[in-house]
Amino acid sequence: MAQFDSFSAFALSAETLRALSDLGYTRPTPIQSEAVSLMLSGYDLVGQSQTGTGKTAAFGLPLIERIETLDRSLQAVVLCPTRELCMQVAGELRKFLKYHASIRVAAVYGGQPIDRQIQALRGGVQIVVGTPGRFIDHMHRHTLKLKSVHTVVLDEADEMLNMGFRDDIETILNSMPEERQTVCFSATMPEPIKALTTKYLKDPKFIHAGEQELAAASVEQLYFTLKEKLKPEALARILEYEHPDSMLVFCNTKRRVDELYQALKERGISCSALHGDMTQQARDLVMQQFRRHEAHLMIATDVAARGIDVHDIDLVLNYDVPEQEEIYVHRIGRTGRAGKLGKAYTFVVGRESERLQAIIAYTGEEIQAASLPTLAEIENKRTQDLLSEIRSLIDRSSFTHQLEHTQRIVQRLENEGYEATDIAAALLLLKIGTTPEQVDDLNRPRPEHKPKARGPRRRK
């Protein structure tokens, strides 16, 4: 398949190209390069892609180009597993439609009054992005007319099946016009996905995120071998050492999310949790706090985390090694975006090292062994950070004016006979506390099964 190095090489309208220019899009990603041209040619398509590869544009741009602008009937449908992903996809499509005033997009999902959605649909909508359950609700109410639909996209198809939407998806697809273009994007390709595509897609083209997309050159990947019972303490150490503004911790199950949330709360560590058993209102609140950095640490399952639209996550931690290699790539794709260096750490217990080795083989990436920060290293880093803050404050041009009040306090103590160095030392002691004891169970050698690596190293 030919590769395109510019969006202008596609048969895109001037309005779409102008919107892409405004958004700073210059070169299509590999999956966009293949998917856009294939969809514009009318092929059914199966694409395997991870977070951060640009798949919304990959299906969104050709979908937009195929809309008949003078026809106000529903022409394209995008199905997503979660409310969050629906909102994200609809938002991205609206950005691409900046100069297409006559094309309208609506998002339909649970947790929002259906009457409000019905009102939006009555105004004439050519593209609908929705969760399967709410989409079927609208079908039953006859507020969605499907006879003019020519394009159907299944986004994050594997997660829709994992969440039990298979019957709903089949109901929707069976209700669509037989002559249509059907596109399926999925991070993984288990047998149920293959069966679904075989049944509903006609001679589809297959594309896959190449190694250059799977590679995470902008992400520092480390793993830590430890005992299960020491995981909460290890996470606490990392938090204290790294001080991330935004950290996402992945657990394999809802129960694990709840257990870790409780364990951190008992340690006095502020955090939030996200999983499928929470109410939609609670999930929305958690996401708002995380986006605004009101909550710096969020613990989540993979299903709940799909559709998280946060672009500046400093650190991703695999509290549990994921069951599938593709999920690891999907998780760490949350960090290291927009030209920033990201960090992805993984806790490995016992024979989980075999799964880690499979991940290393799959990604072709080096995941280096590392030791958790010792109490002494944490204390030293805390001191260095404090010294940097002090130097920065002193070097400011407004230092004298800003600190006049505190300088008078120091002078008062000096007048009482105290030395300036003793005053400063006492204030620092109040700020950073006493030096911790150097007992460090986390980094004691233990007989664990360790995967092959190019050699352990201390974090930079």
C-alpha atoms as one frame of an Amber mdcrd trajectory, in Angstrom:
protein
   0.000   0.000   0.000   1.355   3.426  -0.909   2.475   5.640   1.962   1.631
   9.351   1.950   3.846  11.917   3.639   1.334  14.778   3.473  -2.413  15.145
   4.060  -2.624  17.179   0.860  -1.771  13.977  -1.040  -5.200  12.583  -0.116
  -8.357  13.553  -1.949  -9.502  15.703   0.965 -11.589  18.848   0.594 -10.074
  22.297   1.027 -12.205  22.769   4.160 -10.799  19.632   5.786  -7.207  20.490
   4.871  -7.658  23.970   6.310  -8.941  22.519   9.597  -5.983  20.108   9.751
  -3.606  23.008   9.185  -5.206  24.930  12.056  -4.780  21.878  14.283  -1.084
  21.602  13.400  -1.418  18.334  11.459   1.461  18.035   8.984   2.346  14.406
   8.249  -0.080  11.487   8.572   0.909   8.672  10.920   1.449   5.277   9.266
  -2.022   4.048  10.188  -3.598   7.271   8.882  -1.610   6.982   5.672  -3.101
   3.561   4.975  -6.586   3.886   6.462  -7.560   7.214   4.904  -6.768   6.125
   1.346  -8.444   2.719   1.775 -11.606   4.176   3.280 -11.815   6.875   0.613
 -11.648   4.051  -1.941 -14.660   2.426  -0.294 -13.039  -0.678   1.223 -14.185
  -2.338   4.422 -11.312  -2.160   6.861  -9.881  -3.888   9.940  -7.246  -1.859
  11.743  -5.211  -2.880  14.758  -3.956   0.212  16.498  -2.898   1.446  19.912
  -3.511   4.682  21.767  -1.602   7.594  20.299  -1.431   6.328  16.694  -4.053
   8.790  15.440  -6.837   6.368  14.606  -9.652   8.901  15.149  -8.308  10.914
  12.241  -7.632   7.675  10.349 -11.348   6.866  10.169 -12.742  10.347  10.852
 -11.276  12.179   7.878 -12.538   9.818   5.157 -15.839   9.464   6.987 -16.317
  13.246   6.813 -15.379  13.364   3.136 -18.093  10.856   2.264 -20.893  12.902
   3.866 -23.433  14.432   1.473 -23.611  17.921   2.959 -27.031  18.796   1.487
 -28.572  15.633   2.952 -29.510  16.103   6.643 -30.217  12.418   7.245 -27.957
  10.131   9.295 -25.140   8.853   7.067 -22.344   7.640   9.373 -22.221   5.885
  12.754 -19.300   5.413  15.137 -19.799   2.970  18.026 -17.570   3.291  21.120
 -17.421   1.309  24.388 -17.640   4.193  26.876 -19.209   7.591  27.353 -15.752
   9.131  27.726 -14.571   7.790  24.372 -17.810   8.920  22.683 -17.241  12.454
  23.901 -13.590  12.359  22.846 -14.306  11.048  19.323 -17.199  13.461  18.770
 -14.984  16.321  19.930 -12.218  15.359  17.512 -14.654  15.083  14.609 -16.013
  18.551  15.358 -12.468  19.931  15.168 -12.060  18.403  11.701 -15.434  19.912
  10.739 -14.413  23.462  11.672 -15.004  24.723   8.119 -17.823  22.271   7.249
 -20.702  24.325   8.652 -23.374  22.088   7.128 -22.192  18.801   8.704 -23.400
  18.065  12.220 -22.231  15.502  14.789 -24.149  14.211  17.805 -22.985  11.970
  20.658 -25.469   9.570  22.288 -24.531   7.707  25.451 -25.891   6.633  28.804
 -25.758   8.896  31.829 -27.238  11.848  29.941 -30.997  12.583  29.678 -32.207
  10.932  26.492 -34.666  13.776  25.832 -31.748  16.156  25.308 -30.245  13.762
  22.757 -33.587  13.342  20.981 -33.839  17.105  20.609 -30.358  17.236  19.042
 -31.181  14.410  16.620 -34.384  16.082  15.469 -32.361  19.002  14.166 -30.780
  16.805  11.518 -27.495  15.032  12.211 -25.321  13.301   9.602 -22.852  11.641
  12.023 -23.709   9.933  15.317 -21.119   8.716  17.815 -22.630   6.462  20.466
 -22.376   3.625  22.921 -24.174   0.463  21.747 -26.746   0.448  24.558 -27.903
   4.037  24.126 -27.815   3.703  20.325 -30.276   0.802  20.559 -32.467   2.870
  22.894 -32.744   5.471  20.139 -33.418   2.778  17.552 -36.345   1.495  19.626
 -37.677   5.049  19.988 -37.304   5.555  16.212 -35.254   8.691  16.836 -32.500
   7.266  14.628 -33.298   6.522  10.991 -30.735   4.132   9.543 -31.802   3.822
   5.902 -29.233   6.391   4.663 -26.255   5.115   6.682 -23.342   4.282   4.393
 -20.460   4.038   6.918 -20.252   2.234  10.264 -17.129   2.360  12.456 -16.516
   0.077  15.441 -13.977   1.912  17.599 -12.181  -0.024  20.367 -14.083  -3.118
  19.267 -12.239  -5.428  21.659 -13.368  -3.392  24.663 -16.962  -3.317  23.455
 -16.913  -7.119  23.401 -15.170  -7.291  26.788 -17.940  -5.107  28.217 -20.637
  -7.471  26.936 -21.844  -5.437  23.956 -21.572  -8.192  21.355 -25.335  -8.802
  21.059 -25.989  -5.060  20.862 -23.354  -4.624  18.151 -24.832  -7.453  16.104
 -28.327  -6.004  16.530 -27.123  -2.645  15.271 -25.167  -4.057  12.326 -28.087
  -6.271  11.303 -30.301  -3.165  11.260 -28.002  -1.232   8.934 -28.339  -1.104
   5.127 -26.630  -4.085   3.557 -24.762  -1.837   1.133 -22.449   0.036   3.476
 -18.811   0.439   4.424 -17.907  -1.202   7.738 -14.685  -0.369   9.566 -13.344
  -2.001  12.716 -10.518  -0.643  14.872  -9.219  -2.621  17.829  -6.136  -2.574
  20.030  -6.131  -6.385  20.175  -7.399  -9.063  17.802  -8.841 -11.943  19.854
 -10.919 -14.640  18.186 -14.316 -12.968  18.889 -13.161  -9.874  16.977 -12.010
 -12.005  14.065 -15.358 -13.812  14.047 -17.242 -10.512  14.086 -15.266  -9.087
  11.165 -15.641 -12.300   9.175 -19.419 -12.163   9.605 -20.081  -8.484   8.939
 -17.249  -7.114   6.771 -16.970  -7.731   3.040 -13.486  -8.563   1.744 -11.873
  -6.189   4.275  -8.385  -4.761   4.019  -6.197  -5.335   7.075  -3.782  -2.782
   8.483  -1.629  -3.006  11.599   0.295  -0.463  13.616   3.848  -1.125  12.499
   6.812  -1.518  14.828   7.580   2.156  14.511   4.172   2.850  16.039   4.439
   0.193  18.716   7.828   1.469  19.780   7.755   4.025  22.552  10.991   5.903
  21.967   9.732   8.811  24.040   8.931   6.623  27.046  11.475   5.461  29.626
  10.452   1.891  30.498  11.605   0.264  33.747  10.505  -2.741  35.785  10.884
  -3.483  39.482  10.973  -7.021  40.864   9.379  -7.272  44.308   7.020  -9.248
  46.525   3.262  -8.799  46.200   2.804  -7.544  49.764   5.371  -4.768  49.205
   3.598  -3.205  46.219   1.765  -0.445  48.156   5.010   0.634  49.859   6.836
   0.535  46.524   4.196   2.781  44.941   4.457   5.173  47.884   8.235   5.335
  47.392   7.873   6.121  43.688   5.333   8.849  44.411   7.591  10.464  46.986
  10.626  10.298  44.711   9.006  11.326  41.416   6.353  13.804  42.599   4.397
  13.420  39.313   1.799  16.049  38.446  -0.253  13.345  36.753   0.119   9.583
  37.316  -2.031   6.730  36.034  -1.861   3.347  37.799  -3.292   0.293  36.019
  -4.677  -2.763  37.786  -6.005  -5.845  36.026  -9.347  -6.044  37.897 -11.920
  -3.825  39.604 -11.214  -5.563  42.901  -7.527  -4.733  42.636  -8.384  -1.076
  41.975 -10.534  -0.934  45.109  -7.917  -2.723  47.240  -5.116  -0.397  46.160
  -7.318   2.677  46.572  -8.065   1.662  50.159  -4.421   0.809  50.894  -3.218
   4.210  49.687  -5.968   6.030  51.573  -4.848   4.293  54.780  -1.347   5.618
  54.117  -2.691   9.135  53.769  -2.023   9.245  50.008  -4.581  11.210  48.016
  -5.829   9.304  44.975  -8.903   8.514  42.901 -10.255   5.298  41.402 -11.964
   4.513  38.109 -13.674   1.289  37.075 -16.837   0.034  35.435 -18.855  -0.580
  38.614 -18.888   3.126  39.468 -21.876   5.286  38.562 -21.502   7.527  35.540
 -21.730  10.594  37.756 -18.869   9.334  39.926 -16.758   8.509  36.875 -17.340
  11.966  35.389 -16.270  13.615  38.646 -13.079  11.532  38.828 -12.179  12.388
  35.247 -12.812  16.109  35.747 -10.549  16.149  38.806  -7.821  14.230  36.970
  -7.915  16.477  33.900  -7.674  19.581  36.069  -4.835  18.047  38.120  -6.961
  18.368  41.227  -6.204  14.663  41.661  -2.641  13.749  40.725  -2.977   9.973
  41.014  -5.686   7.829  39.433  -6.015   4.041  39.711  -7.958   2.421  36.874
  -8.800  -0.751  35.016  -8.035  -0.957  31.315 -11.694  -0.870  30.291 -12.470
   2.224  32.370  -9.348   4.003  31.124 -10.319   3.708  27.450 -11.211   7.148
  26.209  -9.262   9.076  28.843  -8.435  12.309  27.052  -5.474  13.507  29.136
  -2.382  14.335  27.111   0.195  15.203  29.750   0.431  12.143  32.002   3.910
  12.107  33.515   4.023   8.505  34.674   2.168   5.270  33.983   2.566   2.393
  36.432   1.577  -1.179  35.654   0.729  -2.201  39.205  -0.171  -5.564  37.684
   1.575  -6.956  34.614  -1.120  -6.981  31.885  -2.385 -10.297  30.562  -1.806
  -9.340  26.909   1.144  -7.699  25.213  -1.080  -5.292  23.286  -2.562  -3.995
  26.529   0.910  -3.056  27.774   1.464  -0.956  24.661  -1.965   0.617  25.052
  -1.226   1.532  28.671   2.163   3.117  28.159   0.823   5.023  25.153  -0.827
   7.331  27.689   2.510   8.973  28.494   5.299  10.447  26.407   3.053  12.439
  24.076   3.409  15.793  22.342   7.181  15.556  22.236   7.520  15.086  25.991
   9.500  12.329  27.676   7.206   9.907  29.477   7.842   7.210  32.043   6.296
   3.744  32.295   7.095   1.513  35.262   6.003  -2.085  35.869   5.850  -4.108
  39.103   6.842  -7.746  38.517   6.120 -10.521  41.008   7.542 -14.033  40.675
   6.569 -15.778  37.459   5.058 -12.596  36.029   8.575 -12.200  34.665   7.584
 -14.639  31.910   4.786 -12.307  30.827   7.177  -9.376  30.919   9.570 -11.277
  28.678   6.738 -11.830  26.198   6.017  -8.079  26.252   9.689  -7.307  25.559
   9.670  -9.704  22.603   6.419  -8.271  21.251   7.374  -4.596  21.434  11.038
  -4.966  20.526  11.661  -2.412  23.259  14.136  -2.624  26.089  12.480  -2.615
  29.502  15.279  -2.162  31.978  15.489  -3.591  35.470  15.790  -0.978  38.189
  15.895  -0.693  41.966  13.252   1.241  43.828  14.498   4.472  45.404  15.955
   3.949  48.861  14.928   6.070  51.823  18.316   7.791  51.639  17.815   8.616
  47.940  14.364  10.000  48.632  15.776  12.168  51.410  18.608  13.376  49.199
  16.257  14.220  46.317  13.919  16.046  48.674  16.881  18.111  49.874  18.070
  18.851  46.340  14.557  19.907  45.279  14.322  22.220  48.291  17.716  23.756
  47.557  16.642  24.377  43.957  13.511  26.141  45.180  15.546  28.302  47.541
  18.076  29.222  44.835  15.285  30.058  42.409  13.602  32.313  44.948  16.818
  34.129  45.839  17.700  34.661  42.173  14.432  36.411  41.396  14.711  40.139
  40.805  11.789  40.758  43.171  13.440  38.760  45.985  14.194  41.729  48.260
  10.685  43.147  48.090   8.933  39.784  48.471  10.957  38.612  51.459  11.180
  41.796  53.499   8.816  40.395  56.126  10.670  37.120  56.579  14.018  38.901
  56.609  12.791  40.946  59.579  11.971  37.705  61.406  15.493  36.389  60.799
  17.001  39.686  61.963  14.916  39.524  65.130  16.344  36.093  65.939  19.848
  37.317  65.142  19.349  40.204  67.556  18.522  37.595  70.198  21.932  36.030
  69.627  21.105  33.192  67.246  23.428  32.450  64.310  21.984  32.831  60.796
  23.160  29.313  59.861  21.374  27.834  62.888  18.193  29.723  62.009  18.316
  28.445  58.412  19.032  24.892  59.584  16.086  24.976  61.991  13.749  26.237
  59.280  14.911  23.524  56.877  14.371  20.915  59.602  10.775  22.117  59.956
  10.379  21.912  56.182  11.927  18.519  55.337  11.784  16.684  58.652  14.392
  14.397  60.139  16.575  11.960  58.245  14.827   8.574  57.963  16.322   5.329
  59.205  18.093   3.433  56.467  16.106   0.203  56.769  15.122  -0.858  53.276
  13.242  -4.146  52.881  12.139  -3.273  49.355  15.618  -3.513  47.872  16.888
  -6.563  49.731  17.931  -9.388  47.363  15.361 -12.149  46.999  15.115 -15.275
  44.841  12.750 -14.073  42.140  12.321 -15.206  38.533  13.796 -12.320  36.569
  13.437 -11.837  32.801  16.474 -11.327  30.686  17.497  -7.727  30.279  20.532
  -5.735  29.258  21.473  -5.084  32.832  19.991  -3.269  35.800  20.505   0.407
  36.278  19.593   3.053  38.764  17.072   5.630  37.600  18.485   8.854  36.292
